[in-house]
Amino acid sequence: MFDYHGVMAPLESLLDQLAGITPPTDDPTGRTTTSELELWRKVRNLADHRIATCAGDLDDLRVAEKAGSTTKKLLIEM
């Protein structure tokens, strides 16, 4: 279920690429900035979904419980 070999490296590379994106410098109408903001909103929604899915997986595996904690506390500590 958690075999991330070969997956995390591309995700880290993608994260570096996303971090390198800068806001448009010449956008007098704001149209380009608005389009970019909409795309960033979708990226955030996807990230929120993946976080919830992974948290559910950790909960199902009782990872926090085995460590004497709760999933909520585990996520906060991350």
Beta strands, then each sheet from edge to edge (+ up, - down):
end
